[in-house]
Amino acid sequence: MNTVQTPSPQALAAADVFARRVTARLSGGTDQLPYEIAERLRASRMQALAQRKKAAAPVRVAAPVIVNAGGGSATLGRGDNERGGWWNALVSAVPLMALVVGLVMINIAQDESSTNDVAEVDAALLTDDLPPAAYADPGFVQFLKTSAQPN
């Protein structure tokens, strides 16, 4: 349902008065300007008026607007809250469920990645030639520091 929105006569009169004031104010200073600048301004005004006449087509509203008489809020919608209430709630919950499922999947993937990293370190320690007690020895840490330095 498309509706045409027309301004009230009071709004049109107020806009006309404002436009006349702005025009008078702008035209008042053109007497002191050089001829070339005044002509360029006149041509620009004509172009602006031509564009204004093209854009004067009626405005169409795609969705109805429901205004609550008690407050100053407006909402877009069908306006019939009784029909399809459970269906609208179900459809509205689908993006939320998709978000929750996505977050759970990310959590599972990160846990699995972390577990795999720990398992790789444990496997490297257990398959190494050194016994696990050697890693706790303070001399071993010094050995690693000195052997890591280039000769």
C-alpha positions, 0 to 999 in steps of 0.5 A, spaced: 500 500 500 503 506 497 500 513 500 502 520 497 504 524 503 502 532 502 504 537 506 499 542 509 497 549 507 500 552 513 507 548 512 507 550 504 505 558 506 511 558 512 516 555 507 514 560 501 515 565 506 522 563 508 524 562 501 522 569 500 526 571 506 532 567 503 531 570 496 531 577 498 537 576 503 541 573 497 539 578 492 540 584 496 548 583 496 548 582 488 548 590 487 555 590 489 558 584 486 562 585 479 557 583 473 561 576 471 559 574 478 552 576 478 551 572 472 554 566 474 550 566 480 543 568 476 545 562 472 546 557 478 539 560 481 536 558 474 539 551 475 537 550 482 530 552 480 530 547 474 532 541 479 527 543 484 521 543 479 524 536 477 524 533 484 517 536 486 514 529 484 510 526 490 513 522 495 511 515 496 511 511 502 513 504 502 511 501 509 505 504 513 507 508 519 503 507 526 504 512 531 502 511 538 497 517 540 499 517 547 507 518 546 512 521 541 514 514 537 513 511 531 514 504 528 514 501 522 510 494 521 503 491 518 499 494 524 496 487 526 499 484 532 494 479 533 495 475 527 501 471 526 504 473 533 507 466 534 510 465 527 513 472 528 516 470 534 519 464 531 522 467 525 525 473 530 528 467 534 532 464 528 537 469 527 538 469 535 539 461 535 544 462 529 548 466 533 548 461 539 550 455 535 555 459 531 558 461 538 558 454 541 561 451 534 567 457 535 568 455 543 568 447 541 573 449 535 578 453 540 577 447 545 579 442 540 585 446 538 588 448 545 587 440 546 591 438 540 597 443 542 597 441 549 597 433 546 603 435 541 607 438 547 606 432 551 608 427 545 614 431 544 616 431 551 615 423 552 618 421 546 624 425 547 631 422 549 631 425 556 627 423 562 622 428 564 626 429 571 632 432 566 627 438 564 626 440 572 634 440 573 636 448 573 643 445 570 639 443 564 636 450 563 643 453 563 645 448 558 639 450 553 641 457 554 649 456 552 647 451 547 643 456 544 648 461 543 652 461 536 659 459 537 
